[in-house]
Amino acid sequence: HVQLVESGGDLVQAGGSLRLSCAASGSPFRFNAMGWYRQAPGKQRELVATVTTGGGTNYADSVKGRFTISRDNAKNTVYLQMSALKPEETAVYYCNAVTITPLRSYGFWGQGTQVTVSS
């Protein structure tokens, strides 16, 4: 079965940087898109960034210029380099992977990794 394993979450001071990683395994198909979402306490899960197999990226407006998403297709791994972090970005960060087949699409989620930004 498909597994997404995140790592890299930590406690960091405001203005600091972190790099998240997510390794995917178990899919017989290529992941057409991989990305990161986050959910702060009491809030809905929101998109942070996504990247396609071809390298196309999409970012939430709030992170543009500070976060960079990248992907190693050979390793089925996606990374999120975060800089200039803000306290309001404290959240659980979730990895997401999507596989699109002729019949339907499949979405998968990791367990999440905690990012805490102190002021």
Residue pairs with C-beta under 8 A, 6 or more apart in sequence:
1 26
2 24
2 25
2 26
2 27
2 97
2 106
2 108
3 24
3 25
3 26
4 22
4 23
4 24
4 95
4 96
4 97
4 108
4 109
4 110
4 111
5 22
5 23
5 24
5 25
5 110
5 111
6 20
6 21
6 22
6 93
6 94
6 95
6 110
6 111
6 112
6 113
7 20
7 21
7 22
7 23
7 113
8 18
8 19
8 20
8 21
8 80
8 113
9 18
9 20
9 92
9 93
9 113
9 114
9 115
10 18
10 115
10 116
11 116
11 118
12 18
12 85
12 115
12 116
12 117
12 118
13 117
13 118
14 85
14 86
14 87
14 117
14 118
14 119
15 84
15 85
16 83
16 85
16 117
17 81
17 82
17 83
17 84
17 85
18 82
18 85
18 115
19 79
19 80
19 81
19 82
20 36
20 79
20 80
20 82
20 93
20 95
20 113
20 115
21 77
21 78
21 79
22 34
22 36
22 77
22 78
22 79
22 95
22 97
22 110
23 75
23 76
23 77
24 31
24 34
24 76
24 77
24 78
24 95
24 97
24 108
25 76
27 76
27 97
27 99
27 108
29 99
29 101
29 106
30 53
30 73
30 99
31 53
31 76
31 97
31 98
31 99
32 52
32 53
32 98
32 99
32 100
32 105
33 50
33 51
33 52
33 53
33 97
33 98
34 50
34 51
34 71
34 78
34 95
34 96
34 97
34 98
35 47
35 48
35 49
35 50
35 51
35 58
35 69
35 78
35 95
35 96
35 97
36 48
36 49
36 50
36 69
36 78
36 80
36 93
36 94
36 95
36 96
37 45
37 46
37 47
37 48
37 93
37 94
37 96
38 45
38 46
38 48
38 89
38 91
38 92
38 93
38 94
38 115
39 45
39 46
39 91
39 92
39 94
39 112
40 88
40 90
40 91
41 91
43 91
45 94
46 60
47 58
47 60
48 59
48 60
48 63
48 67
48 69
48 80
48 93
49 57
49 58
49 59
49 60
49 63
49 67
49 69
49 80
50 57
50 58
50 69
50 96
51 57
51 58
51 69
51 70
51 71
51 78
53 71
53 73
55 71
57 69
59 67
59 69
63 82
66 82
66 83
66 84
66 85
67 80
67 81
67 82
67 83
68 80
68 81
69 78
69 79
69 80
69 81
70 78
70 79
70 81
71 77
71 78
71 79
72 78
72 79
78 95
78 97
80 93
82 89
82 115
85 115
85 117
86 117
87 117
87 118
87 119
88 117
89 115
89 117
90 115
90 116
90 117
91 114
91 115
92 112
92 113
92 114
92 115
93 112
93 113
93 114
93 115
94 109
94 110
94 111
94 112
95 109
95 110
96 107
96 108
96 109
96 110
97 107
97 108
98 105
98 106
98 107
98 108
99 105
99 106
99 108
100 106
